[in-house]
């Protein structure tokens, strides 16, 4: 063991990655496909394997310590990031990414053993491979978790947008029917969607219908007031509808002043008020585009 130089072991691993590239790809892909619920098809796994193994071979030729290659070598880092993100988007379990890195460790150690029967070299190679791939496993898991969190955030935002549609009721009149709890994140989505729709449709009146909002507290009221202020800054009037008796009592008890805002008990009443603000009167059966 004392006679085994770390540089020699690193060179041995580099030569193994170079000379056995195709065999390493085949073995690593085979091990991943043997795991139930493989995240990708064989062709995608082959492409991933070829890319990562080539970047590892190149990185081992630099001066970077093996434990820092995954974090600091751009090629290796990008390959591991892409691998983990694709698994996150495919809905693979976190263990699948970890098992893929462990399978690569077995693949490399088996290949090194075929190139050298020296126990000392094999021992040092095992240490080197562990340094290299343990840090790769940590990076892959972190990227996977970050990717899944981003997917969840994107899906959440999409659900918020779907749950707060802006409806064109009449020429220059828009409505936002709110259903469910109104929090800061959802209020921001409502405000953005409504302001963009006001600009697109050149709306002059916006109706915010809270019939489907179960409760109104101080926070919800503040969110509504902020939205009304933003609508007015766009040059449009705002009407709040769906003020049921329990909500009216709650708002009064909380001491929240909505006297400067037009409020109505139903969406139909709010539409009638909106048309009065525009100075229009609907004809029976007429539809204004």
N, C-alpha and C positions, 0 to 999 in steps of 0.2 A: 504493500500500500504506500510506503513512503516514497517509492520510486515512481509513482504515478503522478504526473504533473497535471494541474487543472487545465492548462492550455492544451495538453494532449487530449484530455477527455473532451474538451469543448471542440477540438478539431475532429475527434472521432464522431461526435454527434452531428457536426456540420456535414462530414462526408456521408454519414448514414442518410441524412435528409436529402442529400444531393443524389447519391447513387441509387437509393431505394425509394425514390419519390413515388413512382407508380404503385409499388407494393404497399407503401405506407398509406396512400390514399385508399387503395382497395380494402386494406385491413381495417382502417378506421371507419370507413363507410359501412363495412359489413357488421362491425360491432354495434354501430348506432341503429342499423336496420333491425337487429335482433331484439332491440328493446321495444316492447309494445307501445303503439301510439307514437311512432317516429314523427317528428315535426314536419319533415319534408320528404319529397320523393328522392329516389336515388340520384338523379342527375343534379338536383340542387345540393345534396349533401356532397357529391363529388366536387362540385365547383367550390363549395365552402372549404373542403379539406385541402384541395390543391392550392387555394389562395393562402390559407393560414400556414400550411407547411412551408410554402415558398418564402413567406415573410419571416417565419421563424429562422429558416436557414440563412437568410440575408442578415437578420439581426444578430445572429450568433457570430458573425464576422466583424461586428463592431466592438468597441471597448466597453459597452454597457454591461454591468453585472447582470447575471441571468435573472436575479430577483426583480430587476427594474425594467426588463425588456418589455413586458406586457404594458406597463404604464407609460414608458417614455419613448419607445420606438413607434413612430407614426404608422408604419405599415402594419405592425402586429396589432397595435391598438385599434386601428380602423377595421382590420379583419375580425377581431374579437367583438367589436362593437356591432358590426353588421350581423355577425352570427347570432349574437344575443338578441338584437332587436327583431330579427326575423322570427326567432322562436317566440318572443313575446307577442308579436302580431299574430302568430299562428295559434296562440292560446296554449302553448306547451307548458307543462308544469315546470317550476324552477328546478326540480330535481333532474329534469331531462337535460338542461344545460350543464349542470354539474356532472352528470353521468357521461356526457359527451367529452368533457375535459379529462375525466378519469380514464375513459376508453383510449384517448389519445396518449395518455401516459403509458398505458400497457402496450400500445402499439409501438411507441418509441423504444421502450425498454426491451421488448422482444427483438426489435430490429438491431439494436446495439449488441445484444447478446449473440446474434448471428455473425456480427462482424468481429467480435473479440471474445475469447474465452477466458481472458484474464480476470480473476475475481476482484482484484484491486480496481481495475478499470471499470468493471461492471458496478462496483460499489460507488465509485466516484461519479459514474454516469447516472446512477439512480439519484444521487444527491443533486446533480445538475438539473436533471429533468424535473425533479420535485421543485427546485427553486424556480425554474422557468414556468411550470404549469400551475403551481399553487397560486402564484400571483395572477396568472391568466384566469384561473377559476374565480378568484375574488373579483377581478374586473368584470368578468362575464356576468356574475351574479348581480353586481351593482348596476350594470347596464340593463340587465333583464328587468330588475325591479323598477328602475327609472322608466323603462319603456312601458311596462304594464301600468304604472301610475299615470303616464301621459295618455295612454289609451283610455283609461277610466275617466280622466279629466275631459278628454275630447268627447266621449260618449255622454258624459254628464251635461256638457255644454250643448250638445245636440238635442238632448232630451229637454233641456230648458227652452231652447228655441222652438221645439215642436210644441211645447206646452204653453207657449205664449204667442199665438199667432196674431198678426195684425190684419184685421178684416176691413175691407172697404165697404161701408154701408151705403154711401151716397156720394155724389160728386163733392169733393172737398171734405168728406166726413169719414174718419177712420175710427175703429173700435178695437180695443184689446180686452177680450174676455179672460179674466184671471181665475184660475181654479187651483185650490190648494194653498199651501203656506207660502207667504211672500217674505223672502229673506233678502239680504244684501246682494248676493250673487244673482238671484233671479231678478231683482229689481234692476240691476245693471243691464241684464239681457233685455228686459222689457223696455227700458229707456232707449237703449241703442237701436232696437228693432223699430220702435215707434218713431224716433227722430229720423231714421233713414226713410221710413215709409212716408212721413210728412213731407220730406224733401222730394221723394220720387213722385208722389201723387199730388203735390202742391196742396196738401190738405190745410184747411183753415180751422177745423174743429176735430179734437181727438177725444173719444169717449173711453174712459177706463172703467170697465165693469167688474166689480168685486163681489158679484152675487155668489161666486163659487169659493170665495175666501172665507174659511170657517170662523176665524177670529181676527180682530183688529186690536193691536196693542200700540204702545207708543212707538216702537220700532217700525211697525208696518205703516203707521200714520206718517212718520217721518219719510219713509221711502216714497209714499204716495206724493207727499208735498214736494220732494225733490224732483220727481218725475213731472209734476205739474209745472214747476218752475222751468224745467228744461224745455217743455213743450211751448211755454209762453215765450221763451227766448228765441224759439224758431218762428215766432209770429203767429202762432195758432192759439185758439181758445181751448180750454180743457173742461170736460164734464165728467164727474164721477157718478156712476150709477151702481145700483145694488145695495143701497144703504138700508138695510133691514132694521127693524126696531131694536133687536139686541145690540147691533153694531152702533146704532145711534146713541143708545144709552151708554155703551162703553166709551165712545168718543167723548161724550159729555162728561162722564165721570173722570176721565183722564185729563180733562181740561184742554183738549186739543182744539184749536180754533180753525175750522174749515169754512168760516163765514165768507171768506173772499173767493171761495171756489163754488161753482155751480154744482149742486148735488141733486140726484134724483133717485127715486126708489127702484125703478126698473129701467132696463135697457130701452124699452119702447118710449118711456117718458124722456130719457136722455136724448134719443134720436129726435124727438119732437122739439126739444129745447135747442138742439144743435141746428136744426133747420130754421128755427126762429132767429138764431144768431146769424145765420146766413141770409135771412130775409126771404126764405123760400117756403113754398107750401106744396107738398107732394100731391100729384093728381092720382086719382084712383087707378090702380093697375100700371102706373108709370114706373119705368126703371131708368134711372139716370146713370149714364156711363161716365 
